[in-house]
């Protein structure tokens, strides 16, 4: 299976369950979970950059991304003009999955915050603009203010890309912990329903992988035994 779609399915299920349970406040809770998740990812990227002796510029940000896209699921075009890099996404697995689930409103809620919070977790001083998202426009248009004086970061001394299963577990456990903290037993029940929906869609083995990471502290760089999932 295409694991990006697993990730998007988990996100969509949390959105659906939270909105059904709490309405507009559920959407706010959903976006809070996305922000926590994104900032944790960005912070891990920054920790690796600092460890390797690199600054927290956009040049480092792009070098330390934890995600490796599946080419068949994406179509992205990039160009840079006057120190601003435009990344335009025409095909995206999250859009594909949210559309299949009938949840383009989930895409609007999620994608309006996720890239911004990734960047904020890495370095809140970096400037970023989101012009549009694919869920209600022909493309996602992301503007990274990279500047005109670019420099090549020092080579990476450690692996940076994590397996997509790790990211699925990260998004599940971040949401599960966040909404359980917010809503107590009701939040835990929502997380349980998401598990049931995910297993029904992708099988118990896929769910078992997500559950295997329960003890992982996603605010830290992965250590053994998680290092077996590094590239």
C-alpha positions as CSV (number, residue, x, y, z in Angstrom):
1,X,0.0,0.0,0.0
2,X,1.0,3.6,-0.4
3,X,1.8,4.7,3.1
4,X,1.2,8.4,2.5
5,X,-2.4,7.4,2.0
6,X,-2.4,5.6,5.4
7,X,-1.1,8.8,7.0
8,X,-3.8,10.9,5.3
9,X,-6.5,8.4,6.3
10,X,-5.5,8.6,10.0
11,X,-5.6,12.4,9.7
12,X,-9.0,12.3,8.0
13,X,-10.5,9.9,10.6
14,X,-9.4,12.2,13.5
15,X,-11.0,15.2,11.7
16,X,-14.2,13.3,11.1
17,X,-14.5,12.0,14.6
18,X,-13.6,15.3,16.3
19,X,-16.0,17.3,14.1
20,X,-18.9,14.8,14.7
21,X,-18.3,14.9,18.5
22,X,-17.5,18.6,19.0
23,X,-18.4,20.6,15.9
24,X,-16.4,23.8,15.4
25,X,-14.5,23.1,18.7
26,X,-13.6,19.7,17.3
27,X,-12.1,21.3,14.3
28,X,-10.1,23.6,16.5
29,X,-8.9,20.6,18.5
30,X,-8.0,18.9,15.2
31,X,-5.9,21.8,14.1
32,X,-4.2,22.0,17.5
33,X,-3.2,18.4,17.1
34,X,-1.8,19.2,13.6
35,X,0.2,22.1,15.0
36,X,1.7,20.0,17.8
37,X,2.6,17.2,15.3
38,X,4.1,19.7,12.8
39,X,6.2,21.6,15.3
40,X,7.6,18.3,16.7
41,X,8.7,17.3,13.2
42,X,10.3,20.7,12.5
43,X,12.0,20.6,15.9
44,X,13.6,17.2,15.1
45,X,14.9,18.6,11.8
46,X,16.4,21.6,13.7
47,X,18.0,19.3,16.2
48,X,19.7,17.3,13.5
49,X,20.9,20.5,11.7
50,X,22.4,21.9,14.9
51,X,24.1,18.6,15.7
52,X,25.8,18.7,12.3
53,X,26.9,22.3,12.8
54,X,24.5,23.8,10.3
55,X,22.4,27.0,10.8
56,X,18.6,27.1,10.7
57,X,18.2,28.7,7.3
58,X,15.9,27.4,4.6
59,X,18.9,25.8,2.9
60,X,19.2,23.6,6.0
61,X,15.4,23.2,6.3
62,X,15.3,21.5,2.8
63,X,18.3,19.4,3.6
64,X,16.9,18.0,6.8
65,X,13.4,17.0,5.7
66,X,12.2,13.7,7.3
67,X,9.9,12.8,4.5
68,X,10.6,11.2,1.1
69,X,7.7,11.5,-1.2
70,X,6.5,8.6,-3.4
71,X,7.0,10.1,-6.9
72,X,3.9,8.4,-8.4
73,X,1.7,10.1,-5.8
74,X,3.0,13.7,-6.3
75,X,3.5,16.3,-8.9
76,X,5.4,19.3,-7.7
77,X,7.1,22.1,-9.6
78,X,9.5,24.6,-8.0
79,X,11.0,27.9,-9.1
80,X,12.8,30.7,-7.4
81,X,12.4,34.4,-8.2
82,X,14.0,37.3,-6.3
83,X,14.7,35.2,-3.2
84,X,11.3,33.6,-3.0
85,X,10.9,29.9,-3.9
86,X,7.5,28.9,-5.2
87,X,6.6,25.2,-4.6
88,X,3.4,24.4,-6.5
89,X,1.7,21.1,-5.9
90,X,-0.7,19.8,-8.5
91,X,-1.0,16.2,-7.3
92,X,-0.8,15.3,-3.6
93,X,-1.6,12.0,-1.7
94,X,-3.4,13.9,1.1
95,X,-5.7,15.6,-1.4
96,X,-6.2,12.3,-3.2
97,X,-7.2,10.6,0.1
98,X,-9.3,13.4,1.6
99,X,-11.2,13.6,-1.7
100,X,-11.8,9.9,-1.7
101,X,-13.1,10.2,1.9
102,X,-15.4,13.0,0.9
103,X,-13.4,15.3,3.3
104,X,-12.0,18.2,1.4
105,X,-12.9,20.3,4.4
106,X,-10.4,18.2,6.4
107,X,-7.7,19.1,3.8
108,X,-8.5,22.8,4.2
109,X,-8.2,22.6,8.0
110,X,-5.0,20.5,7.9
111,X,-3.1,22.0,5.1
112,X,-3.8,25.6,6.2
113,X,-1.6,24.9,9.2
114,X,0.8,22.0,8.6
115,X,3.6,23.5,6.6
116,X,3.6,26.7,8.6
117,X,4.0,24.8,11.8
118,X,6.7,22.6,10.4
119,X,8.7,25.7,9.6
120,X,7.9,27.3,13.0
121,X,9.2,24.2,14.7
122,X,12.4,24.4,12.7
123,X,12.9,28.1,13.0
124,X,10.1,30.6,13.7
125,X,12.0,33.4,12.1
126,X,11.8,32.0,8.6
127,X,9.2,33.7,6.4
128,X,6.5,31.6,4.7
129,X,3.3,32.3,2.8
130,X,0.6,29.9,1.7
131,X,-1.3,31.3,-1.3
132,X,-3.7,28.4,-2.0
133,X,-4.3,24.7,-1.3
134,X,-5.3,22.0,-3.7
135,X,-8.5,21.2,-1.9
136,X,-10.3,24.3,-3.3
137,X,-7.8,25.6,-5.9
138,X,-6.0,24.3,-9.0
139,X,-2.8,23.8,-6.9
140,X,-1.1,24.3,-3.6
141,X,1.1,27.4,-3.8
142,X,3.7,27.6,-1.0
143,X,6.1,30.5,-0.9
144,X,9.4,30.1,0.9
145,X,11.4,33.3,1.4
146,X,14.8,31.7,0.9
147,X,16.7,35.0,0.2
148,X,19.2,35.7,-2.5
149,X,22.3,34.6,-0.6
150,X,22.1,30.9,-0.5
151,X,24.8,28.6,0.9
152,X,25.3,24.9,0.8
153,X,25.0,23.4,4.3
154,X,27.7,21.0,5.7
155,X,27.1,17.4,4.7
156,X,24.6,15.5,6.9
157,X,26.4,13.3,9.4
158,X,23.3,11.3,10.3
159,X,20.3,9.9,8.5
160,X,17.4,12.3,8.3
161,X,14.6,10.5,6.4
162,X,12.3,8.4,8.6
163,X,10.1,5.7,7.3
164,X,6.5,6.6,6.5
165,X,5.3,4.1,9.1
166,X,7.1,6.2,11.7
167,X,5.2,9.3,10.5
168,X,1.9,7.4,10.6
169,X,2.6,6.5,14.2
170,X,3.7,10.0,15.0
171,X,0.5,11.6,13.7
172,X,-1.7,8.9,15.4
173,X,-0.1,9.1,18.8
174,X,0.1,12.9,18.7
175,X,-3.6,13.1,18.1
176,X,-4.5,10.4,20.5
177,X,-2.5,12.0,23.3
178,X,-3.6,15.5,22.6
179,X,-7.3,14.8,22.5
180,X,-7.2,12.4,25.5
181,X,-5.5,15.2,27.4
182,X,-8.2,17.6,26.2
183,X,-11.3,15.5,26.5
184,X,-10.4,12.6,28.8
185,X,-12.3,9.4,28.3
186,X,-14.2,10.9,25.3
187,X,-10.9,11.7,23.6
188,X,-9.6,8.2,24.3
189,X,-12.8,6.7,22.8
190,X,-12.3,8.8,19.6
191,X,-8.7,7.5,19.3
192,X,-10.1,4.0,19.7
193,X,-12.6,4.5,16.9
194,X,-9.8,5.8,14.7
195,X,-7.8,2.6,15.3
196,X,-10.9,0.5,14.4
197,X,-11.5,2.5,11.2
198,X,-7.8,2.3,10.2
199,X,-7.6,-1.5,10.8
200,X,-10.8,-2.0,8.8
201,X,-9.3,0.0,5.9
202,X,-5.7,-1.2,5.9
203,X,-5.6,-4.3,8.0
204,X,-4.5,-5.3,11.5
205,X,-0.9,-5.6,10.6
206,X,-0.8,-1.9,9.5
207,X,-2.4,-0.9,12.8
208,X,0.1,-3.1,14.8
209,X,3.0,-1.1,13.3
210,X,1.4,2.1,14.5
211,X,0.7,0.7,17.9
212,X,4.3,-0.6,18.2
213,X,5.5,3.0,18.5
214,X,3.3,3.7,21.6
215,X,6.4,4.2,23.8
216,X,8.2,6.5,21.4
217,X,8.9,10.1,22.5
218,X,8.4,12.0,19.2
219,X,9.9,15.1,20.6
220,X,13.3,13.5,20.6
221,X,15.5,12.1,17.8
222,X,14.7,8.4,17.4
223,X,17.0,6.1,19.3
224,X,17.3,2.3,19.4
225,X,15.3,0.3,18.7
226,X,13.8,3.0,16.4
227,X,17.1,3.4,14.5
228,X,16.3,0.3,12.5
229,X,13.8,2.4,10.7
230,X,16.3,5.1,9.6
231,X,17.6,5.2,6.0
